[in-house]
């Protein structure tokens, strides 16, 4: 989830640059059309497909049903290096506790 609207715009611009098939927005994340998103997305919010899920776990389950392999990336103490990650590893869903 991403509450800062400029960060949402950046996600759209990055997704467009990497030609991703779409973006899932969840929870309190802002959704287009919003001026603040457009300022950073520079129009990418119009060229990248997106869908909204109130619950992030519902998004993960929907993507999994469509055949996507789910990876989560987060910087935390004790993390494993990205090169050691394997696309063949069994993914697990570990919701982060709400603070």
Buried (B, 14 or more C-beta within 10 A) or exposed (E): EBEEBEBBBBBBBBBBEEEEEEBBBBEEBBEBEBEBBBEBBEEBBEEBEBEEBEEBEEBBBEBEEEEEEEEEEEEEEEEEEEEEEEEEEEEEEEEEEEE
